[in-house]
Amino acid sequence: MALSMLISVLITFLVIILVLYLVQRLPLDARTRQIAQIIVIIIGIISLLKYLAVF
């Protein structure tokens, strides 16, 4: 049980980092890029909290 939870958390963390990297590569202005990064981080934190059974 703990191993599958750890794997899920690691995969989620890697996906968050990948999406943040892809957002950084988009041809957007700085303000829009910052808003997109904040949204990705918030969704990622909520997803990680779901895996840790907080929600």
mmCIF file of the N, C-alpha and C atoms, coordinates in Angstrom:
data_MODEL
# 
_entry.id   MODEL 
# 
loop_
_atom_site.group_PDB 
_atom_site.id 
_atom_site.type_symbol 
_atom_site.label_atom_id 
_atom_site.label_alt_id 
_atom_site.label_comp_id 
_atom_site.label_asym_id 
_atom_site.label_entity_id 
_atom_site.label_seq_id 
_atom_site.pdbx_PDB_ins_code 
_atom_site.Cartn_x 
_atom_site.Cartn_y 
_atom_site.Cartn_z 
_atom_site.occupancy 
_atom_site.B_iso_or_equiv 
_atom_site.pdbx_formal_charge 
_atom_site.auth_seq_id 
_atom_site.auth_comp_id 
_atom_site.auth_asym_id 
_atom_site.auth_atom_id 
_atom_site.pdbx_PDB_model_num 
ATOM 1   N N  . MET A 1 1  ? 0.831  -1.197 0.000   1.00 0.00 ? 1  MET A N  1 
ATOM 2   C CA . MET A 1 1  ? 0.000  0.000  0.000   1.00 0.00 ? 1  MET A CA 1 
ATOM 3   C C  . MET A 1 1  ? 0.870  1.254  0.000   1.00 0.00 ? 1  MET A C  1 
ATOM 4   N N  . ALA A 1 2  ? 1.870  1.280  0.858   1.00 0.00 ? 2  ALA A N  1 
ATOM 5   C CA . ALA A 1 2  ? 2.732  2.456  0.945   1.00 0.00 ? 2  ALA A CA 1 
ATOM 6   C C  . ALA A 1 2  ? 3.553  2.642  -0.327  1.00 0.00 ? 2  ALA A C  1 
ATOM 7   N N  . LEU A 1 3  ? 3.964  1.538  -0.930  1.00 0.00 ? 3  LEU A N  1 
ATOM 8   C CA . LEU A 1 3  ? 4.763  1.635  -2.147  1.00 0.00 ? 3  LEU A CA 1 
ATOM 9   C C  . LEU A 1 3  ? 3.948  2.208  -3.300  1.00 0.00 ? 3  LEU A C  1 
ATOM 10  N N  . SER A 1 4  ? 2.700  1.792  -3.448  1.00 0.00 ? 4  SER A N  1 
ATOM 11  C CA . SER A 1 4  ? 1.872  2.324  -4.531  1.00 0.00 ? 4  SER A CA 1 
ATOM 12  C C  . SER A 1 4  ? 1.567  3.810  -4.299  1.00 0.00 ? 4  SER A C  1 
ATOM 13  N N  . MET A 1 5  ? 1.389  4.201  -3.041  1.00 0.00 ? 5  MET A N  1 
ATOM 14  C CA . MET A 1 5  ? 1.157  5.611  -2.753  1.00 0.00 ? 5  MET A CA 1 
ATOM 15  C C  . MET A 1 5  ? 2.405  6.429  -3.078  1.00 0.00 ? 5  MET A C  1 
ATOM 16  N N  . LEU A 1 6  ? 3.571  5.901  -2.749  1.00 0.00 ? 6  LEU A N  1 
ATOM 17  C CA . LEU A 1 6  ? 4.817  6.593  -3.037  1.00 0.00 ? 6  LEU A CA 1 
ATOM 18  C C  . LEU A 1 6  ? 5.027  6.737  -4.540  1.00 0.00 ? 6  LEU A C  1 
ATOM 19  N N  . ILE A 1 7  ? 4.739  5.689  -5.283  1.00 0.00 ? 7  ILE A N  1 
ATOM 20  C CA . ILE A 1 7  ? 4.873  5.742  -6.742  1.00 0.00 ? 7  ILE A CA 1 
ATOM 21  C C  . ILE A 1 7  ? 3.898  6.758  -7.325  1.00 0.00 ? 7  ILE A C  1 
ATOM 22  N N  . SER A 1 8  ? 2.672  6.792  -6.829  1.00 0.00 ? 8  SER A N  1 
ATOM 23  C CA . SER A 1 8  ? 1.688  7.760  -7.318  1.00 0.00 ? 8  SER A CA 1 
ATOM 24  C C  . SER A 1 8  ? 2.125  9.190  -7.037  1.00 0.00 ? 8  SER A C  1 
ATOM 25  N N  . VAL A 1 9  ? 2.665  9.421  -5.857  1.00 0.00 ? 9  VAL A N  1 
ATOM 26  C CA . VAL A 1 9  ? 3.129  10.766 -5.511  1.00 0.00 ? 9  VAL A CA 1 
ATOM 27  C C  . VAL A 1 9  ? 4.304  11.163 -6.402  1.00 0.00 ? 9  VAL A C  1 
ATOM 28  N N  . LEU A 1 10 ? 5.229  10.254 -6.640  1.00 0.00 ? 10 LEU A N  1 
ATOM 29  C CA . LEU A 1 10 ? 6.377  10.561 -7.495  1.00 0.00 ? 10 LEU A CA 1 
ATOM 30  C C  . LEU A 1 10 ? 5.959  10.836 -8.938  1.00 0.00 ? 10 LEU A C  1 
ATOM 31  N N  . ILE A 1 11 ? 5.041  10.048 -9.449  1.00 0.00 ? 11 ILE A N  1 
ATOM 32  C CA . ILE A 1 11 ? 4.557  10.269 -10.814 1.00 0.00 ? 11 ILE A CA 1 
ATOM 33  C C  . ILE A 1 11 ? 3.857  11.615 -10.910 1.00 0.00 ? 11 ILE A C  1 
ATOM 34  N N  . THR A 1 12 ? 3.028  11.934 -9.918  1.00 0.00 ? 12 THR A N  1 
ATOM 35  C CA . THR A 1 12 ? 2.342  13.223 -9.914  1.00 0.00 ? 12 THR A CA 1 
ATOM 36  C C  . THR A 1 12 ? 3.341  14.371 -9.868  1.00 0.00 ? 12 THR A C  1 
ATOM 37  N N  . PHE A 1 13 ? 4.355  14.238 -9.027  1.00 0.00 ? 13 PHE A N  1 
ATOM 38  C CA . PHE A 1 13 ? 5.381  15.266 -8.920  1.00 0.00 ? 13 PHE A CA 1 
ATOM 39  C C  . PHE A 1 13 ? 6.115  15.458 -10.245 1.00 0.00 ? 13 PHE A C  1 
ATOM 40  N N  . LEU A 1 14 ? 6.452  14.359 -10.915 1.00 0.00 ? 14 LEU A N  1 
ATOM 41  C CA . LEU A 1 14 ? 7.136  14.453 -12.210 1.00 0.00 ? 14 LEU A CA 1 
ATOM 42  C C  . LEU A 1 14 ? 6.248  15.092 -13.277 1.00 0.00 ? 14 LEU A C  1 
ATOM 43  N N  . VAL A 1 15 ? 4.962  14.781 -13.250 1.00 0.00 ? 15 VAL A N  1 
ATOM 44  C CA . VAL A 1 15 ? 4.036  15.388 -14.214 1.00 0.00 ? 15 VAL A CA 1 
ATOM 45  C C  . VAL A 1 15 ? 3.926  16.888 -13.968 1.00 0.00 ? 15 VAL A C  1 
ATOM 46  N N  . ILE A 1 16 ? 3.883  17.290 -12.706 1.00 0.00 ? 16 ILE A N  1 
ATOM 47  C CA . ILE A 1 16 ? 3.825  18.718 -12.377 1.00 0.00 ? 16 ILE A CA 1 
ATOM 48  C C  . ILE A 1 16 ? 5.058  19.440 -12.913 1.00 0.00 ? 16 ILE A C  1 
ATOM 49  N N  . ILE A 1 17 ? 6.228  18.842 -12.699 1.00 0.00 ? 17 ILE A N  1 
ATOM 50  C CA . ILE A 1 17 ? 7.463  19.463 -13.185 1.00 0.00 ? 17 ILE A CA 1 
ATOM 51  C C  . ILE A 1 17 ? 7.477  19.535 -14.711 1.00 0.00 ? 17 ILE A C  1 
ATOM 52  N N  . LEU A 1 18 ? 7.007  18.484 -15.377 1.00 0.00 ? 18 LEU A N  1 
ATOM 53  C CA . LEU A 1 18 ? 6.954  18.488 -16.834 1.00 0.00 ? 18 LEU A CA 1 
ATOM 54  C C  . LEU A 1 18 ? 6.010  19.568 -17.356 1.00 0.00 ? 18 LEU A C  1 
ATOM 55  N N  . VAL A 1 19 ? 4.841  19.689 -16.752 1.00 0.00 ? 19 VAL A N  1 
ATOM 56  C CA . VAL A 1 19 ? 3.882  20.703 -17.201 1.00 0.00 ? 19 VAL A CA 1 
ATOM 57  C C  . VAL A 1 19 ? 4.433  22.102 -16.943 1.00 0.00 ? 19 VAL A C  1 
ATOM 58  N N  . LEU A 1 20 ? 5.095  22.313 -15.805 1.00 0.00 ? 20 LEU A N  1 
ATOM 59  C CA . LEU A 1 20 ? 5.699  23.623 -15.538 1.00 0.00 ? 20 LEU A CA 1 
ATOM 60  C C  . LEU A 1 20 ? 6.779  23.941 -16.573 1.00 0.00 ? 20 LEU A C  1 
ATOM 61  N N  . TYR A 1 21 ? 7.548  22.948 -16.962 1.00 0.00 ? 21 TYR A N  1 
ATOM 62  C CA . TYR A 1 21 ? 8.563  23.152 -17.997 1.00 0.00 ? 21 TYR A CA 1 
ATOM 63  C C  . TYR A 1 21 ? 7.909  23.519 -19.334 1.00 0.00 ? 21 TYR A C  1 
ATOM 64  N N  . LEU A 1 22 ? 6.837  22.811 -19.672 1.00 0.00 ? 22 LEU A N  1 
ATOM 65  C CA . LEU A 1 22 ? 6.153  23.103 -20.940 1.00 0.00 ? 22 LEU A CA 1 
ATOM 66  C C  . LEU A 1 22 ? 5.504  24.477 -20.921 1.00 0.00 ? 22 LEU A C  1 
ATOM 67  N N  . VAL A 1 23 ? 4.964  24.890 -19.788 1.00 0.00 ? 23 VAL A N  1 
ATOM 68  C CA . VAL A 1 23 ? 4.384  26.230 -19.682 1.00 0.00 ? 23 VAL A CA 1 
ATOM 69  C C  . VAL A 1 23 ? 5.485  27.276 -19.866 1.00 0.00 ? 23 VAL A C  1 
ATOM 70  N N  . GLN A 1 24 ? 6.646  27.008 -19.320 1.00 0.00 ? 24 GLN A N  1 
ATOM 71  C CA . GLN A 1 24 ? 7.771  27.940 -19.453 1.00 0.00 ? 24 GLN A CA 1 
ATOM 72  C C  . GLN A 1 24 ? 8.187  28.102 -20.914 1.00 0.00 ? 24 GLN A C  1 
ATOM 73  N N  . ARG A 1 25 ? 8.017  27.046 -21.708 1.00 0.00 ? 25 ARG A N  1 
ATOM 74  C CA . ARG A 1 25 ? 8.423  27.076 -23.110 1.00 0.00 ? 25 ARG A CA 1 
ATOM 75  C C  . ARG A 1 25 ? 7.391  27.743 -24.022 1.00 0.00 ? 25 ARG A C  1 
ATOM 76  N N  . LEU A 1 26 ? 6.180  27.989 -23.525 1.00 0.00 ? 26 LEU A N  1 
ATOM 77  C CA . LEU A 1 26 ? 5.144  28.603 -24.353 1.00 0.00 ? 26 LEU A CA 1 
ATOM 78  C C  . LEU A 1 26 ? 5.490  30.051 -24.674 1.00 0.00 ? 26 LEU A C  1 
ATOM 79  N N  . PRO A 1 27 ? 5.119  30.501 -25.861 1.00 0.00 ? 27 PRO A N  1 
ATOM 80  C CA . PRO A 1 27 ? 5.392  31.901 -26.230 1.00 0.00 ? 27 PRO A CA 1 
ATOM 81  C C  . PRO A 1 27 ? 4.321  32.840 -25.665 1.00 0.00 ? 27 PRO A C  1 
ATOM 82  N N  . LEU A 1 28 ? 4.347  33.033 -24.362 1.00 0.00 ? 28 LEU A N  1 
ATOM 83  C CA . LEU A 1 28 ? 3.398  33.908 -23.684 1.00 0.00 ? 28 LEU A CA 1 
ATOM 84  C C  . LEU A 1 28 ? 4.147  35.056 -23.028 1.00 0.00 ? 28 LEU A C  1 
ATOM 85  N N  . ASP A 1 29 ? 3.409  36.112 -22.705 1.00 0.00 ? 29 ASP A N  1 
ATOM 86  C CA . ASP A 1 29 ? 4.055  37.177 -21.948 1.00 0.00 ? 29 ASP A CA 1 
ATOM 87  C C  . ASP A 1 29 ? 4.251  36.725 -20.500 1.00 0.00 ? 29 ASP A C  1 
ATOM 88  N N  . ALA A 1 30 ? 5.044  37.473 -19.766 1.00 0.00 ? 30 ALA A N  1 
ATOM 89  C CA . ALA A 1 30 ? 5.468  37.043 -18.431 1.00 0.00 ? 30 ALA A CA 1 
ATOM 90  C C  . ALA A 1 30 ? 4.294  36.906 -17.470 1.00 0.00 ? 30 ALA A C  1 
ATOM 91  N N  . ARG A 1 31 ? 3.346  37.810 -17.531 1.00 0.00 ? 31 ARG A N  1 
ATOM 92  C CA . ARG A 1 31 ? 2.213  37.776 -16.589 1.00 0.00 ? 31 ARG A CA 1 
ATOM 93  C C  . ARG A 1 31 ? 1.339  36.538 -16.822 1.00 0.00 ? 31 ARG A C  1 
ATOM 94  N N  . THR A 1 32 ? 1.036  36.240 -18.078 1.00 0.00 ? 32 THR A N  1 
ATOM 95  C CA . THR A 1 32 ? 0.221  35.080 -18.403 1.00 0.00 ? 32 THR A CA 1 
ATOM 96  C C  . THR A 1 32 ? 0.942  33.791 -18.035 1.00 0.00 ? 32 THR A C  1 
ATOM 97  N N  . ARG A 1 33 ? 2.237  33.738 -18.280 1.00 0.00 ? 33 ARG A N  1 
ATOM 98  C CA . ARG A 1 33 ? 3.026  32.565 -17.924 1.00 0.00 ? 33 ARG A CA 1 
ATOM 99  C C  . ARG A 1 33 ? 3.024  32.353 -16.416 1.00 0.00 ? 33 ARG A C  1 
ATOM 100 N N  . GLN A 1 34 ? 3.133  33.436 -15.657 1.00 0.00 ? 34 GLN A N  1 
ATOM 101 C CA . GLN A 1 34 ? 3.132  33.327 -14.200 1.00 0.00 ? 34 GLN A CA 1 
ATOM 102 C C  . GLN A 1 34 ? 1.781  32.823 -13.688 1.00 0.00 ? 34 GLN A C  1 
ATOM 103 N N  . ILE A 1 35 ? 0.697  33.317 -14.264 1.00 0.00 ? 35 ILE A N  1 
ATOM 104 C CA . ILE A 1 35 ? -0.644 32.856 -13.870 1.00 0.00 ? 35 ILE A CA 1 
ATOM 105 C C  . ILE A 1 35 ? -0.807 31.373 -14.192 1.00 0.00 ? 35 ILE A C  1 
ATOM 106 N N  . ALA A 1 36 ? -0.344 30.947 -15.360 1.00 0.00 ? 36 ALA A N  1 
ATOM 107 C CA . ALA A 1 36 ? -0.441 29.532 -15.740 1.00 0.00 ? 36 ALA A CA 1 
ATOM 108 C C  . ALA A 1 36 ? 0.382  28.663 -14.791 1.00 0.00 ? 36 ALA A C  1 
ATOM 109 N N  . GLN A 1 37 ? 1.562  29.123 -14.399 1.00 0.00 ? 37 GLN A N  1 
ATOM 110 C CA . GLN A 1 37 ? 2.387  28.357 -13.473 1.00 0.00 ? 37 GLN A CA 1 
ATOM 111 C C  . GLN A 1 37 ? 1.717  28.243 -12.105 1.00 0.00 ? 37 GLN A C  1 
ATOM 112 N N  . ILE A 1 38 ? 1.105  29.309 -11.636 1.00 0.00 ? 38 ILE A N  1 
ATOM 113 C CA . ILE A 1 38 ? 0.411  29.266 -10.349 1.00 0.00 ? 38 ILE A CA 1 
ATOM 114 C C  . ILE A 1 38 ? -0.752 28.289 -10.396 1.00 0.00 ? 38 ILE A C  1 
ATOM 115 N N  . ILE A 1 39 ? -1.499 28.288 -11.497 1.00 0.00 ? 39 ILE A N  1 
ATOM 116 C CA . ILE A 1 39 ? -2.624 27.360 -11.640 1.00 0.00 ? 39 ILE A CA 1 
ATOM 117 C C  . ILE A 1 39 ? -2.128 25.915 -11.634 1.00 0.00 ? 39 ILE A C  1 
ATOM 118 N N  . VAL A 1 40 ? -1.039 25.636 -12.348 1.00 0.00 ? 40 VAL A N  1 
ATOM 119 C CA . VAL A 1 40 ? -0.484 24.282 -12.390 1.00 0.00 ? 40 VAL A CA 1 
ATOM 120 C C  . VAL A 1 40 ? -0.020 23.856 -10.995 1.00 0.00 ? 40 VAL A C  1 
ATOM 121 N N  . ILE A 1 41 ? 0.617  24.758 -10.274 1.00 0.00 ? 41 ILE A N  1 
ATOM 122 C CA . ILE A 1 41 ? 1.090  24.426 -8.921  1.00 0.00 ? 41 ILE A CA 1 
ATOM 123 C C  . ILE A 1 41 ? -0.079 24.146 -7.989  1.00 0.00 ? 41 ILE A C  1 
ATOM 124 N N  . ILE A 1 42 ? -1.131 24.939 -8.065  1.00 0.00 ? 42 ILE A N  1 
ATOM 125 C CA . ILE A 1 42 ? -2.297 24.719 -7.205  1.00 0.00 ? 42 ILE A CA 1 
ATOM 126 C C  . ILE A 1 42 ? -2.956 23.384 -7.519  1.00 0.00 ? 42 ILE A C  1 
ATOM 127 N N  . ILE A 1 43 ? -3.142 23.088 -8.800  1.00 0.00 ? 43 ILE A N  1 
ATOM 128 C CA . ILE A 1 43 ? -3.735 21.798 -9.182  1.00 0.00 ? 43 ILE A CA 1 
ATOM 129 C C  . ILE A 1 43 ? -2.834 20.645 -8.736  1.00 0.00 ? 43 ILE A C  1 
ATOM 130 N N  . GLY A 1 44 ? -1.529 20.823 -8.861  1.00 0.00 ? 44 GLY A N  1 
ATOM 131 C CA . GLY A 1 44 ? -0.603 19.787 -8.429  1.00 0.00 ? 44 GLY A CA 1 
ATOM 132 C C  . GLY A 1 44 ? -0.642 19.545 -6.932  1.00 0.00 ? 44 GLY A C  1 
ATOM 133 N N  . ILE A 1 45 ? -0.724 20.617 -6.152  1.00 0.00 ? 45 ILE A N  1 
ATOM 134 C CA . ILE A 1 45 ? -0.799 20.466 -4.700  1.00 0.00 ? 45 ILE A CA 1 
ATOM 135 C C  . ILE A 1 45 ? -2.091 19.769 -4.303  1.00 0.00 ? 45 ILE A C  1 
ATOM 136 N N  . ILE A 1 46 ? -3.193 20.141 -4.933  1.00 0.00 ? 46 ILE A N  1 
ATOM 137 C CA . ILE A 1 46 ? -4.473 19.484 -4.637  1.00 0.00 ? 46 ILE A CA 1 
ATOM 138 C C  . ILE A 1 46 ? -4.405 18.002 -5.000  1.00 0.00 ? 46 ILE A C  1 
ATOM 139 N N  . SER A 1 47 ? -3.781 17.695 -6.120  1.00 0.00 ? 47 SER A N  1 
ATOM 140 C CA . SER A 1 47 ? -3.650 16.297 -6.528  1.00 0.00 ? 47 SER A CA 1 
ATOM 141 C C  . SER A 1 47 ? -2.781 15.516 -5.547  1.00 0.00 ? 47 SER A C  1 
ATOM 142 N N  . LEU A 1 48 ? -1.677 16.110 -5.107  1.00 0.00 ? 48 LEU A N  1 
ATOM 143 C CA . LEU A 1 48 ? -0.818 15.434 -4.133  1.00 0.00 ? 48 LEU A CA 1 
ATOM 144 C C  . LEU A 1 48 ? -1.543 15.239 -2.805  1.00 0.00 ? 48 LEU A C  1 
ATOM 145 N N  . LEU A 1 49 ? -2.312 16.213 -2.393  1.00 0.00 ? 49 LEU A N  1 
ATOM 146 C CA . LEU A 1 49 ? -3.067 16.065 -1.142  1.00 0.00 ? 49 LEU A CA 1 
ATOM 147 C C  . LEU A 1 49 ? -4.124 14.974 -1.260  1.00 0.00 ? 49 LEU A C  1 
ATOM 148 N N  . LYS A 1 50 ? -4.673 14.816 -2.470  1.00 0.00 ? 50 LYS A N  1 
ATOM 149 C CA . LYS A 1 50 ? -5.643 13.733 -2.682  1.00 0.00 ? 50 LYS A CA 1 
ATOM 150 C C  . LYS A 1 50 ? -4.980 12.379 -2.521  1.00 0.00 ? 50 LYS A C  1 
ATOM 151 N N  . TYR A 1 51 ? -3.764 12.234 -3.056  1.00 0.00 ? 51 TYR A N  1 
ATOM 152 C CA . TYR A 1 51 ? -3.054 10.962 -2.902  1.00 0.00 ? 51 TYR A CA 1 
ATOM 153 C C  . TYR A 1 51 ? -2.660 10.692 -1.468  1.00 0.00 ? 51 TYR A C  1 
ATOM 154 N N  . LEU A 1 52 ? -2.427 11.736 -0.699  1.00 0.00 ? 52 LEU A N  1 
ATOM 155 C CA . LEU A 1 52 ? -2.056 11.567 0.698   1.00 0.00 ? 52 LEU A CA 1 
ATOM 156 C C  . LEU A 1 52 ? -3.282 11.460 1.597   1.00 0.00 ? 52 LEU A C  1 
ATOM 157 N N  . ALA A 1 53 ? -4.462 11.367 1.017   1.00 0.00 ? 53 ALA A N  1 
ATOM 158 C CA . ALA A 1 53 ? -5.740 11.156 1.710   1.00 0.00 ? 53 ALA A CA 1 
ATOM 159 C C  . ALA A 1 53 ? -6.107 12.307 2.634   1.00 0.00 ? 53 ALA A C  1 
ATOM 160 N N  . VAL A 1 54 ? -5.751 13.520 2.251   1.00 0.00 ? 54 VAL A N  1 
ATOM 161 C CA . VAL A 1 54 ? -6.172 14.682 3.008   1.00 0.00 ? 54 VAL A CA 1 
ATOM 162 C C  . VAL A 1 54 ? -7.571 15.092 2.586   1.00 0.00 ? 54 VAL A C  1 
ATOM 163 N N  . PHE A 1 55 ? -7.856 14.945 1.284   1.00 0.00 ? 55 PHE A N  1 
ATOM 164 C CA . PHE A 1 55 ? -9.197 15.266 0.783   1.00 0.00 ? 55 PHE A CA 1 
ATOM 165 C C  . PHE A 1 55 ? -9.956 13.979 0.561   1.00 0.00 ? 55 PHE A C  1 
# 
